[in-house]
């Protein structure tokens, strides 16, 4: 109990009523300084983040502008090609009627030339008929002869 009384007496002397306002004022000043330092560091960090964001935005804008410029060049090239195509005269296909099939005269001439030993390509050029028609005629002729 004696120790408690001594402690109580010491505490009463330590907190002097004249010192308390200065202690409270010092605590408030220290809190204000800490808050202002924290605000200053937050402001510096915010400026750094804004600077980084501006640099990234500028780089992105430059990339977009370069892509846009290449697209413009491509559009100009395509427009020039389209003008060239429009300026070219239109090509019209001559409508030719298909040649008539192998008539009896040409058929008999082809078989006669084949019997003489002429090759199919020479027969086709001499009679002005496709080579495939001559080949078909000779195959049909062989089949008919073999069945007789």
Buried (B, 14 or more C-beta within 10 A) or exposed (E): EEEEEEEEEEEEEEEEEEEEEEEEEEEEEEEEEEEEEEEEEEEEEEEEEEEEEEEEEEEEEEEEEEEEEEEEEEEEEEEEEEEEEEEEEEEEEEEEEEEEEBEEEBBEBBBEBBEEEBEBEEBBEBBEBEEEBBBEBBEEBEEEEEEE
